Amino acid sequence: MTQYPDAKVFLVDDDAGVREALAWLLRTRRLLSEGFDSADAFLDEIARWDDAPDVPCCLLLDVRMPGTSGLALFEHLLTLPWKATLPVIFLSGHADVPTAVDAVKRGAFDFCEKPFSDNALVDRVEQALHQSAQVQAQRQAQRSLQQRMDSLTERERDVMRLVVGGLPNKLVADQLNISVRTVEVHRARVFDKMGVKSAVELANVLRQA
């Protein structure tokens, strides 16, 4: 059973038989999927998103399709700010292998040549979902850190900057022309809002910003 029960795999292939076979294959690993019969249909879908899905996800993408090609869709995905949360695995025929290899060099997760090994493909899907989960966790951590930073007052930011710089409370007070007691109050509030217990821990958190 997959370690990502809420994950979603997007299938973009103009062949209904291929989409159905892939959906069945993914269900054998308890993976949810959603199929699209063209790159344009998937483009219409993501145009409605404010951001990437909040669950691990990946895209199985056929290289050659009528209308917008899989490669053109991939090029569009590369322009999106959340592209790293949606790893792309190309499904390519033998003639498309050089194109798929080039796409991997430019950021695609992998490609599987048709006909592909069922187990090998789903293994790669699960690895892509693991990567997606890691990227999403990093994005969430960064958003949480930014929210904590935004909660600080201007004076608390001033105190934090000097505390992280290694200054003792007395020197912080002198620099900001405030009392040591006021520095202690601001310092305690900074630590509380930032979820840390020491200046060293605070410095480590800020390095992730």
N, C-alpha and C positions, 0 to 999 in steps of 0.2 A: 504494500500500500504506500502511496506517495506521502512524503513528509509535508506536502503542501496541499491539503484538502480543499482550500479555497482558491487555488491557482486556476488560471484560465489560459488556454492555448488557442490562439486565433489561427484559423486555417484559411488561406487565400489561394484558391485554385479554381480554374474555370471548369474543371472536370468534376461533375457531381459525384461520380463513382469514387474518385480519389478522395474527395472530402468525406464521403460516408465511410470509406475504409479507414481513413485516418481517425475519424471520430470514434469508430468502434475500437481501434487499436488503443487509443488513449483511454477509453473507458476501462480497458483491461487493467490499467494501472490507477484507476479511480481518478482520472484527470478529466476535468470539464473542458469543453471546447466550443467554439462558435465559428461557423463557416461563412465564407463570403465567396461569391462566384466571380469576382473581379477585383482588381486593384482599386478601381474607382469606387466600388461599394465599400471597401474598407476605408478609403480616404473620406468618404461621406460619414462613416462611423466615427473616425477619430476627430473629424471637424466639430463634432458635438461635445467632445471632451474638454473640460477645463484643465485637466491634468491627466497624467497617466492613471490607469486603474490602481486602486490601493491594495491590490493583491499581487502576488508574483504572477508574471505573465510572460509569454513569448509568442513569436510569430513563425508559423510554417508557411513559407512563401514560394510559390511556383515562379520560376524565372520567366517563362514564356506564356503570355496570355494575350487574347485579343484586347485591343484598346491599350490602356496604360500597362506597361510591362511590370513584372515584379521588380526589375532593376530600377525602373523609374520611381516606383513606390518606395523602394529602399533609399534612393537618393533624397526623397522628400523627408523620410523619417530621420535622416541624418541632420536635418535642419531644426528638428524639434528639441526644446530644452530638456525634455524627459526621455530622450532617445535611449539612454543607457538602461532604463528600466524595462525596455522591451527588446530583448535579444532576438535576432532574426536568424532563422535556419532556412537556407534556400533548399528547395527541392529541384534538382536539375536533371535534365536528360544528358546523355553523353556529350552531345554537341555544345551544351551550355556550361560544361565543367570549367573551361578557362575563365568564363565570365563570373561564375560563382566563386572561383578561387580569388579572383581580383576583388570581389565584393568582401570576402573574408579579410583580405589585407586592409580594406578600408573600414572595417568595424563590424561586419556581420559575424555572428557567433560561429557558424559552421555551414556546411552544405552537405546534403545527402544525395547521392546519385541514384536515379531511378534505374532499375528496381532496387529498392533499399531493403536492408535487413530490419525487420520490425523491431526486434529487441534493441539493436544498435540505435535506431532512430529515437525510440522512446527514452533510452538511456541519455541521449544527447538533449532531449527535451527536458528531462529532469535536471540535468546539469545547467541548462539555460535558465530554468526556473530558480535554481539555487542562486545563480548569479543575479537574477532579477531581485530576489528577496534581499540579498546583501546590499544592492544599490538602493533599494527602497528603505532599508534600515538606516543607511547612511544619510539619505535625504531627510528622513524623519528626525534623526538626531540633529542635523543641521538646522532644521526648522525649529525644533525645540530649543536649541541654543539661541537662535535668533530671537525667539519669543522672550526668553529670559533676559537677553541683552536689552530688548526693547522696554522691559519693565523697569529698568534702572533709571533713576533721575539723573539729571546732568551732574549734580554734585557727587552722587554715588559713582558715576563713571570716572570723575576726576580722582576720587579716592581709590577706586579700583586700579586705575592706570599707575598710580604711584606705589600702591601696595604690591602690585605685580612686578614693579620695577625694583622691589627689594627694600624700599624705604621703611624704617620703623615709624610707629605712629607719631612720635614727636616731630620728626622731619616732615611727615605728611602734613601735620598741623601747621608747621612753619611755612611750608610751600603754599598752602591754601589759605593761610591767615585765619585759621579757625582753631578752636580749642582741641586738646587731645581727646577730651570726652566726646566731642562731636565726631571726631575721626573714628573713635571706637564704635559709636552708634552706626555711622555710615558703613563702616567695615563689616559689622555684624549683619546689617541689612543686605549688603552685597553678597556675603557668603550665603545667607539664607536664600536670596532670590536665585543665585547661581547654583545652588545645591551642592556647595563645597564646604569643607571644614578647615582649610588652610590656604595660605597664599600659594604654596607650591601646587596644590590641587587646582586652584583657580587658574594658575598659569598654564597648566596642562590642558584644562578645558578650553581656554582661549586659543590655544594653538590649533584646535580643531575648527575654529571659526573660519 
